[in-house]
Amino acid sequence: MISAISLNSVFTPEFIFTVIRVTTPILFGAMAAVICNKAGVINIALEGVMLTAALFGVFGSGYSQNLWVGALVGILGGVLISFLLAYFALYLKTDIILAGIALNLSTVGGTIFLMFALTGDKGATNSVQSLQFPRIDIPFIKDIPFIGAAFSGHSLITYLAILTVFLVFFLLYKTPFGLRIRAVGENPDAARSVGIDVSRVQLIALLISGVIASFGGMYMSMAYMNLFTNNMVAGRGYIAMAAAAMGQANPVGTTIAAFLFGTMEAFGYQLQSQGIPSQFINSIPYISVIIGLVLYSMYRQRLLKKKKELKLKGKGV
């Protein structure tokens, strides 16, 4: 009975609308991860970038009462975390995984401290009147039955997330700098031998990643909600990295993986009205990540096995 009701509720414009809505921050984080993965670095601090941008965006827009000032402040906050990761990993030569985890843990406590220090609020920024990104009704599409209800009326930043997929693809595959990013990621020694400054390219990639991921964080506090709450990113940065891994750091494949995780999260929301324990519902996105990565690993192993067999046949073994 529960499964039947759940399946019936999936094939609705409201469900598709929810999928797009909850995928937006994951998609921003995933595109940020793609940029870094192609450059041969892992922005493990995406969670911290998104969380910091979420808080700084609220402060910027709340105190200035200007949406674009808030967006700029949010981006600066997120880029600061990416810059710190780059400084620790590329110039101080610390382990990038450990540095990223340290930054993530620091931002969880640091954002709470800043929120209390500047506003006196403990759980959420209730005393700050933050602004929100406007919702956009797409002309013509909004009047089409089913399609209009599913794809129109989203936040401006949601449509920016979809545009970001095309921009990242263009940057990586249609620009000279994108070629440098891919060259550094595939073979840094070869790139260095032709005069490419590997550390500089990776630094820029991390900073671009910080800008993109910042929009994902600001979406949480300036579109999905209109305030900042403790640890509101809730693991979406890690889910975004899993999406980039499943998509093999390809913008198209990563987008499909991000929407897959968004669909699972949206399906969890559908189960809330059917008496399913909230603890299980909250774990659905992370369970889907584990299952997805296991299936992806099995697929890669099978693919590598086939390649090895073809290579042996080619050698006549």
N, C-alpha and C positions, 0 to 999 in steps of 0.2 A: 504493500500500500504506500509506504513512504517513498520507495524508489519510483513508483508510478507517478505520484504527485510531483516528485523532484524532476523527472524527465519531462512531464508536461509543462512545468514552469520554466524549463530551459529554452524551449522553442518559442520565446516571446521577445518582443523588442526591448522590454524592460531588462531582461537578462543580458541581452547583447550590450545594452547601454551600461549595465553594471560591469561587464567584462572589460569594456573599453576604459571605464573609469578606474577600476582597480589595477589595470595593466599599465596605466600612464607612468607612475613612479618607477615601476620595474623596467619599463622600456627606456626611460631616460638613463637609469643606472646601467642597463645592458649595453646601450650604445657607448656609454662612457667606458665600460669594460672592454668593448671591442677595440676602441682606439688604443688603449694601453696594451692589450694582448697583441695587437699587430706590431707594436713597437718593442715587444719583448720584455715588458714590465707588467706586473700585476698590481692594479690599484686595489689592494686589499682594504684600503681605508674608505671605500665607497660609502659604507654605513655611516662613518663619522662625517664624511663630506655632506651627505644628505641631511643628517641630523643637525649639523651646524648651520647649514643654509636655511633649514626650516625655522630655526630660532632667530637667526639674524634677519631673515626676511620679515618676520613678524615685528621685530624691533624697528627695522628700517621704515616699514610702511606705517606702523602704529605711531611712532614718534614724529615722523615727517608728514603723515597723512597724504603721502604721495605713493601710488602703487609702484611707479618705475624706480623711485629712490629705494623703496623696499626691495625690489628685485635686484638692484645693483648691490645693495648691502648684503643680500643673501648670497649672491654670486661671489662677492669678495670673501665672505666667511667660508664658503665651500672651497674656493680656490686656495685659501690659506692652508687648509688641511692637506690638500694635494701638494702644495709647495713644501710643507713640512715633511711629507712622506718622501718627496723627491730629494730634499736636502739630506735627510737621514740615509736614504738608500743609495743615491747616486754620488754624493760627495763625502759623506762620512762612512760610506761602505758598510752600513749595518744591514742585517738581513731584512729584506723588504716585507716578508711575511710578519716577522716579529714587530717591526716598526708599525706596520699597518694595524695589527691587532692592538698594539699599545695606544695608537691614536684613536681607534674605535672605542676602547674602554675609557680613554680620557674624555672623549666628547660626551659619553653617556653621563658621567659625573659632572663634567665641566658645564654642559648646557643647563643642568639643574641648578648648579651654583650661580651661574650668570643670571638665570631667571629669578632666583630668589634675591640676589644682590641688587638687581636693577628694578624689580617690581614688588618684591616681598611675597610673590606668589610661590606656592610650593608644588602644586600638581599641574597647573596649567596657567597660561598667561591671560587670566580672566580680566585683569585690570588694564590690559593694552587693547585698544580698539584697532585691531589689524584690518587692513583692506584685503579684498579678494580679487583674483583675476576674474574678469567678466565672462559670462557664458555667451556663446555665439550660436545664434540660429542661422543655419546655412540657407540662403535663398533657394527657392524651388525644392530643394531636398526636404526641407522641414514640412512641406505639405504632402509629401508622398506617404501613403499609408505604410506602416511597419518600418520602412527605411528611415523616414523622418524621425520617428520616435526612438530609433536605435542609434542613429549616427549624427543627429542634429541636437543642439542644446547642450553640448559639452563645454567645459571650460576652455578658454583660449589656449591655456597651456597644454591641454590634451592634444589639440590640433598641432601645436608646436612639437609635441613629442613625435607625432607621425611624420612631420616635416623633417625632424632631426634624422630619421632613418635615411632619407634621401640625401641629406647633407653629408652625413657620415660616409655613405657609399660614394658620393662625388669626391669628397676629400681624399679617401683612401685609393680610389681607382682612376680618378680623372685629373689629379693635380701632381705636380712635381714633388711637393712635400709629402703627399700620400705615398708616392713611390719610395721616398726616403724612409718613411715610417716602416713600410713593409720590408725594405732592404735591411734595416736595422734589426727588425724582429726575426727575420729568417736567418741572417748570418751577420752578426755585428762585426766580426773580424774582416769579412770581405767589404762591408760598408766602410769600415775605418780605413781600409787600404786604398780606397778611392777618394779619401779626403772628407768623408762625412763625420761630423762630430756626433758620435753615438750618444754621449751623455746629454748633449744639447737637444737632440731630437727626442730623447726619452723624457727630458724635462718638459718640453713643449707639449708632448703627448699627455703627460700627467696633468698639466695645467688645463688643456682642452677638456680632458676627462673631468676635471673638477668643475668646469663651467657647466657641462652637460648634466652631470649628476646633481648639481645645485638646483636645477629646475625641478628635478624629481623630488628633492627635499621641500622646496617651496610649494610644490603642488600639494603636499600633505598638509601644510599649515596655512596656505593662502588660496586654496581652491577646494580641496576635499573637506577641509575645515577652515575656520577663520581664527584659529589660535594654535599655540604650541602646547603640546603635552609631553610629559616625560617619555623618552624613548619611543616617540610616535612613529619612527621609521620602521621599527619592529622587524628587523631582519631583511627588509626588502633589498638592501645593498648586497647581501650575500646571495639572495635569490637571483638578483641581476647577474652576478658573476657566474652562477650556475647556468643561466640562460645563455650567456656568451660562450661558455664551455660547450654546451650542447649544440649551439649554432656554429661551432668551429670558428668563432670570431668573424663570421660572415654576417654583414648587416641583415640580410634577408633571413637566413637561418636563425639568427639570434632573435629577430622580431617574432618569428613563428614560435620559438621556445618561450619568449616572454608572454605572448598571448596564451600559450598553453598553461603556464603557471597562473596567469590572471584568471583564466577560465576555472581552474580548480579552486581558486580563492573565492570567486563569485559563486560557484556551486556550494561552497561551504556556507555562504550567507543564506542560500536557499534552504539549507537544512536547519537553520536556527529556529524557524517557525514550526518545526516538526518534532520538537522534544529531544533533539540530539544534544548530548552534553557539550557545553561550550568549550571544555578543554579539548575534546576531540576536534571540534570545528576549527579552533585556533591552530591546531597542529596540521590541518590538511595541506596548506601551502608547503610546509617543510617536508611532509611525507611525499608530496608530489615531486619535490626536488630530488629526494633520495631515489625514488622509483625512476625518475627521468634519467638521473646520472647513471644508475645501474644499467638501464636499457641501452643508454648511449655507449657505455663501456663495453657491453656485450656486442653491440653493433661494430664498434671499432676493432675489437679483437677478431671478430669474424672477417672483417674487411682486410685486416693485416694478414690473417691466415691465408686468405685467397690470394693476396698479392705475393706472399711468400711461395705459395704453390705454383703460381704462374711464372715466377722468377726461376724456380727449380726446373720447370718444364722447358723454359727457354734455354736453360743451360744443358738440357738433355739428361738431367739427373733422374 
